[in-house]
Amino acid sequence: MKPTNLYLHSAFQIAEVDSRIFGGFLEHMGRAVYEGVYEPGSKHADEHGCRKDVLGALRKLNMTAMRYPGGNFVSGYHWEDGVGPKEERPTVRELAWKSIETNQFGTNEFMRLSQEMGWTPMMAVNLGTGTPEEARNWVEYCNATPGTKYADLRVAHGCKKPHDVKLWCLGNEMDGPWQLGHVPAEHYAIRAQQAAKLMRDMDDSLELVAAGSCAKDMPTYIDWDWKVMDYLGDWADYISLHRYVGNEANNTADYLAVTASIDRQIEDMDAVCRAVQARKRLKKRAYLCFDEWNVWYRARGADQNGKWKPAPHILEEVYNLEDMIVVAGFLNSFIRHADVVKIANIAQIVNVIAPIMTEGDKMLIQSIFYPFMMMSSRREGIALRVGIDGPSYESKSYGEVPLVDTSAILGDGVMHVFASNRSLDEKHRLRIHALDKEILSVESAEVVTGPNAKAHNTFAKPNVVTAKPLKRVQIRDGVVQCSLPPMSFAAFTLRVK
């Protein structure tokens, strides 16, 4: 088979990669919080009740913006339930996931954890059953200096210094009929604008994310986004995109081609933002916040009902090799669209559709952990347009796609290159050309692969799919050459002059 040649030139720049595309999502859902990041009864618990083993694994992902507390959960959440002395916090029935919420982990626990982990807090306000005023009050509680009601309440709760949260989501998936407080686009836009004004009146430095279409197959897709953004104008700095994908048809080749649809979704939403800017003659435009994305299709349906239990075992997806390649494809797409995608949050981080699982005191790293880790550690720099010359294939659902899915970042004296071989059974030769740079050395090269598409890690066999050094990477006549195993993802850091 003809090799794939990747052509890189420092003049063909897209934009600087925003580190916030390597964000996460922590929702009060299943065992994400309780028995996930927070489990005071675990032998791994620190003095704050957080699991040191889980936090140690999360540090390797080098995450940035962390979205909290939901998700569907937030549309029934009243933030005052989760602050103050823990023994005084109410235990409530949580309607989104039919669970019991103890409120033992709330705003200040999340802020302390974010500071420890180096996360940028990204708070979502309740615009389902909540009010714009409640959202404003939460901003005061988090950001105001002492001397007024809610700022003084924070001080009374042991947090004298403001949390200074700048990134806020104006509700969640309000286009979805399942959402608590679901309304038509016109009604949501009014509610979001009211909240935005009150919140900005409280703190005019906030960045605000409007709730966009929650799925590409929604009947209101794009129409919802146009109506919301046209009404909000420059009240919104970003509009959200959500996307969950899966291999329901058990067609691996077709599944791996889903990156073409992810690209298209980004380009559709960017077109809306540009059109609104033009129609309203705005000086600034809104960018994209892909604040929910992942593979999710096995743990659905009845698995979403928590049956009124605290920390129910729901939505616990097991990820395999083909899922790993698709997750790498999401991140490749975000890098390829660095000019418009400024924030992205993998949903979620522990136990619930997540790269990390716990079982009692044990912890498991899933396949999708590795591409995120490999790419987030190489994220600094400017995204480059990659010229691709190589074989492609026709997918049933998404049309023709290159055999190799790729992206690249130009850093300080380095080029980072990411490449997935979508071939199911053949290794593939890859050549990387830096057209205006001299490649001095291969600083690092890693690969993730496994025995077959369905291979996955288990607590009994935790290293079936894992990252390893990629061997036999050579520089010949100024060109990096190697062979990618079938069904693999590789990350390279090249030292350039």
Long-range contacts (C-beta under 8 A, 24 or more apart in sequence): 1-391, 1-426, 1-428, 1-429, 2-390, 2-391, 3-390, 3-428, 3-429, 3-430, 3-431, 4-388, 4-389, 4-390, 4-391, 4-402, 4-403, 4-404, 4-419, 4-428, 4-429, 4-430, 4-431, 5-388, 5-389, 5-390, 5-431, 5-433, 6-386, 6-387, 6-388, 6-404, 6-406, 6-408, 6-417, 6-419, 6-430, 6-431, 6-432, 6-433, 7-386, 7-387, 7-388, 7-389, 7-433, 7-435, 8-384, 8-386, 8-387, 8-408, 8-410, 8-415, 8-417, 8-432, 8-433, 8-434, 8-435, 8-437, 9-384, 9-387, 9-434, 9-435, 9-436, 10-384, 10-410, 10-436, 10-437, 11-436, 12-384, 12-385, 12-387, 13-382, 13-383, 13-384, 13-385, 13-410, 14-336, 14-337, 14-338, 14-339, 14-382, 14-383, 14-384, 14-385, 15-338, 15-339, 15-382, 15-383, 16-338, 16-381, 16-382, 16-383, 17-335, 17-338, 17-379, 17-380, 17-381, 17-382, 17-383, 17-409, 18-338, 18-341, 18-342, 18-343, 19-64, 19-379, 19-380, 20-64, 20-65, 20-120, 20-342, 20-343, 20-344, 21-64, 21-290, 21-331, 21-334, 21-335, 21-338, 21-341, 21-342, 21-343, 21-344, 21-379, 22-61, 22-62, 22-63, 22-64, 22-331, 22-344, 22-372, 22-375, 22-376, 22-379, 23-63, 23-64, 23-65, 23-66, 23-67, 23-120, 23-122, 23-291, 23-343, 23-344, 23-345, 23-346, 24-58, 24-61, 24-63, 24-65, 24-66, 24-67, 24-119, 24-345, 24-346, 24-348, 24-349, 25-66, 25-67, 25-68, 25-71, 25-291, 25-292, 25-345, 25-346, 25-347, 25-348, 25-349, 26-66, 26-67, 26-68, 26-69, 26-110, 26-348, 26-349, 26-350, 27-67, 27-68, 27-69, 27-70, 27-71, 27-72, 27-73, 27-74, 27-347, 27-348, 27-352, 28-69, 28-70, 28-71, 28-73, 28-77, 28-94, 28-101, 28-105, 29-70, 29-71, 29-72, 29-73, 29-96, 29-97, 29-99, 29-314, 29-315, 29-348, 29-352, 30-97, 30-99, 30-306, 30-311, 30-312, 30-313, 30-314, 30-315, 30-316, 30-351, 30-352, 31-311, 31-312, 31-313, 31-316, 31-350, 31-351, 31-352, 31-358, 32-348, 32-349, 32-350, 32-351, 32-352, 32-354, 33-105, 33-311, 34-102, 34-104, 34-105, 34-310, 34-311, 35-311, 35-351, 35-358, 36-349, 36-350, 36-351, 36-352, 36-354, 36-358, 37-113, 37-349, 37-350, 38-104, 38-105, 38-109, 39-358, 42-361, 43-361, 44-361, 48-109, 48-112, 48-113, 50-113, 51-358, 51-363, 53-363, 54-350, 54-356, 54-358, 54-363, 55-116, 55-117, 57-356, 57-363, 57-365, 57-369, 58-117, 58-349, 58-350, 58-356, 59-117, 60-369, 60-373, 61-349, 61-355, 61-369, 61-372, 61-373, 61-376, 62-373, 62-376, 62-377, 62-379, 63-117, 63-119, 63-349, 63-376, 64-119, 64-120, 65-119, 65-120, 65-122, 65-167, 65-343, 65-345, 66-114, 66-117, 66-119, 66-120, 66-121, 66-122, 66-345, 66-349, 67-122, 67-123, 67-124, 67-169, 67-291, 67-345, 68-110, 68-121, 68-122, 68-123, 68-124, 69-106, 69-110, 69-123, 69-124, 70-96, 70-124, 70-172, 71-96, 71-124, 71-172, 71-292, 71-347, 72-96, 72-97, 72-172, 72-173, 72-178, 72-179, 72-180, 73-97, 74-124, 74-125, 74-126, 74-128, 74-171, 74-172, 75-126, 75-127, 75-128, 75-129, 75-130, 75-171, 75-172, 75-174, 75-179, 75-180, 75-181, 76-126, 76-128, 76-129, 76-180, 77-126, 77-130, 78-126, 78-129, 78-130, 78-134, 79-106, 79-107, 79-126, 79-134, 79-138, 79-141, 81-106, 82-106, 82-107, 83-107, 83-108, 83-141, 83-153, 83-154, 83-157, 84-153, 84-156, 84-157, 93-308, 94-306, 95-180, 96-180, 97-304, 97-305, 97-306, 97-312, 97-314, 98-305, 98-306, 98-307, 98-308, 99-306, 99-308, 99-309, 99-310, 99-311, 99-312, 100-306, 100-308, 100-309, 100-310, 101-310, 102-310, 107-138, 107-141, 107-142, 107-163, 108-154, 108-157, 108-158, 108-159, 111-142, 111-159, 111-163, 111-165, 120-166, 120-167, 121-163, 121-165, 121-167, 122-167, 122-168, 122-169, 122-291, 122-343, 122-345, 123-165, 123-167, 123-168, 123-169, 124-168, 124-169, 124-171, 124-172, 125-168, 125-169, 125-170, 125-171, 125-195, 125-199, 126-171, 127-170, 127-171, 127-174, 127-181, 127-188, 127-191, 127-192, 127-195, 127-211, 128-171, 128-172, 128-174, 128-179, 128-180, 128-181, 128-182, 129-180, 129-181, 130-181, 132-191, 132-194, 132-195, 132-197, 132-198, 132-199, 133-198, 135-168, 135-170, 135-195, 135-198, 135-199, 136-195, 136-198, 136-199, 136-201, 136-202, 139-165, 139-168, 139-199, 139-202, 139-203, 139-206, 140-202, 143-202, 143-203, 144-202, 144-203, 166-205, 166-206, 166-207, 167-206, 167-207, 167-209, 167-343, 168-199, 168-206, 168-207, 168-208, 168-209, 169-208, 169-209, 169-211, 169-240, 169-289, 169-291, 170-195, 170-196, 170-208, 170-209, 170-210, 170-211, 170-236, 171-195, 171-211, 172-211, 173-211, 173-214, 173-242, 174-211, 175-211, 175-212, 175-213, 175-214, 175-218, 175-220, 175-224, 176-214, 176-215, 176-218, 185-220, 185-223, 185-224, 185-227, 185-228, 186-227, 186-231, 188-228, 189-227, 189-228, 189-231, 189-232, 190-231, 192-228, 192-232, 192-235, 192-236, 193-231, 193-232, 193-235, 196-232, 196-235, 196-236, 197-235, 200-235, 207-237, 207-238, 208-235, 208-236, 208-237, 208-238, 209-236, 209-237, 209-238, 209-239, 209-240, 209-289, 209-291, 209-343, 210-235, 210-236, 210-238, 210-239, 210-240, 210-286, 211-239, 211-240, 212-239, 212-240, 212-241, 212-242, 212-269, 213-241, 213-242, 213-269, 214-242, 214-292, 215-242, 215-243, 215-244, 216-243, 216-261, 216-265, 222-268, 222-269, 222-272, 225-269, 225-272, 226-272, 226-275, 226-276, 229-272, 229-273, 229-276, 229-286, 230-276, 230-279, 230-280, 233-276, 233-280, 233-282, 234-282, 234-283, 234-284, 234-286, 236-286, 237-286, 237-287, 238-286, 238-287, 238-288, 238-289, 238-342, 238-343, 239-269, 239-272, 239-273, 239-286, 239-288, 239-289, 240-289, 240-290, 240-291, 240-292, 241-265, 241-266, 241-269, 241-288, 241-289, 241-290, 241-291, 241-293, 242-290, 242-291, 242-292, 242-293, 243-290, 243-292, 243-293, 243-330, 244-292, 244-293, 244-294, 244-295, 244-296, 244-297, 244-347, 244-353, 245-295, 245-296, 245-297, 245-326, 246-295, 246-296, 246-297, 246-298, 247-297, 247-322, 247-323, 248-297, 251-396, 252-322, 252-424, 252-453, 253-393, 253-395, 253-422, 253-424, 254-395, 254-396, 254-397, 254-398, 255-322, 255-326, 256-322, 256-325, 256-326, 256-329, 256-395, 256-405, 256-420, 256-422, 257-393, 257-395, 257-397, 257-398, 257-399, 257-401, 257-422, 258-326, 258-329, 258-397, 258-398, 259-326, 259-329, 259-330, 259-332, 259-333, 259-398, 259-401, 259-405, 260-395, 260-398, 260-399, 260-401, 261-397, 261-398, 262-329, 262-330, 262-333, 263-333, 263-336, 263-337, 266-290, 266-333, 266-337, 266-340, 266-341, 267-337, 270-337, 270-340, 273-340, 287-340, 287-341, 287-342, 287-343, 288-337, 288-340, 288-341, 288-342, 288-343, 289-341, 289-342, 289-343, 289-344, 290-334, 290-341, 290-343, 290-344, 290-345, 291-343, 291-344, 291-345, 292-345, 292-347, 293-330, 293-344, 293-345, 293-346, 293-347, 294-327, 294-330, 294-346, 294-347, 294-348, 294-353, 294-368, 295-319, 295-323, 295-326, 295-327, 295-353, 295-368, 296-347, 296-353, 299-353, 314-352, 315-352, 315-353, 316-351, 316-352, 316-353, 316-357, 317-353, 317-354, 318-366, 318-456, 319-355, 319-366, 319-367, 319-368, 319-456, 320-367, 320-450, 320-453, 320-454, 320-455, 320-456, 320-465, 321-367, 321-449, 321-450, 321-452, 321-453, 321-454, 321-455, 321-456, 321-465, 321-487, 322-453, 322-454, 322-487, 323-367, 323-368, 324-367, 324-368, 324-370, 324-371, 324-448, 324-465, 324-489, 325-371, 325-405, 325-420, 325-422, 325-487, 325-488, 325-489, 327-368, 327-371, 327-372, 328-371, 328-375, 328-405, 328-418, 328-420, 328-489, 329-405, 329-420, 331-371, 331-372, 331-375, 331-407, 331-418, 332-405, 332-406, 332-407, 332-418, 332-420, 333-407, 335-375, 335-383, 335-407, 335-408, 335-409, 335-418, 336-383, 336-385, 336-386, 336-407, 338-382, 338-383, 339-383, 346-372, 359-459, 362-459, 364-457, 364-458, 364-459, 364-462, 365-457, 365-462, 365-466, 366-456, 366-457, 367-448, 367-450, 367-455, 367-456, 367-457, 367-465, 370-448, 370-465, 370-466, 370-467, 370-489, 371-448, 371-489, 371-491, 373-467, 374-418, 374-446, 374-448, 374-467, 374-489, 374-491, 375-418, 375-491, 378-409, 378-411, 378-416, 378-418, 378-491, 378-493, 379-409, 379-416, 380-409, 380-411, 380-412, 381-409, 381-410, 381-411, 381-412, 381-414, 381-416, 382-409, 382-410, 383-407, 383-408, 383-409, 383-410, 384-408, 384-409, 384-410, 384-415, 393-422, 403-428, 404-428, 404-430, 404-484, 413-495, 413-496, 413-497, 414-443, 414-493, 414-494, 414-495, 414-496, 415-439, 415-492, 415-493, 415-494, 415-496, 416-491, 416-492, 416-493, 416-494, 417-480, 417-491, 417-492, 417-494, 418-489, 418-490, 418-491, 418-492, 419-484, 419-489, 419-490, 419-492, 420-488, 420-489, 420-490, 421-484, 421-485, 421-486, 421-487, 421-488, 421-489, 421-490, 422-487, 423-486, 423-487, 424-453, 424-486, 424-487, 425-486, 426-486, 427-483, 427-484, 427-485, 427-486, 428-483, 428-484, 428-486, 429-481, 429-482, 429-483, 429-484, 430-480, 430-481, 430-482, 430-483, 430-484, 430-490, 431-479, 431-480, 431-481, 432-479, 432-480, 432-481, 432-492, 432-494, 433-478, 433-479, 434-478, 434-494, 434-496, 437-496, 437-497, 438-478, 438-496, 438-497, 439-475, 439-478, 439-479, 439-480, 439-494, 439-495, 439-496, 440-495, 440-496, 440-497, 441-475, 441-494, 441-495, 442-473, 442-475, 442-480, 442-492, 442-493, 442-494, 442-495, 443-493, 443-494, 443-495, 444-469, 444-491, 444-492, 444-493, 445-469, 445-470, 445-473, 445-482, 445-490, 445-491, 445-492, 445-493, 446-470, 446-490, 446-491, 447-484, 447-485, 447-488, 447-489, 447-490, 447-491, 448-488, 448-489, 448-490, 449-485, 449-486, 449-487, 449-488, 449-489, 450-487, 452-487, 453-487
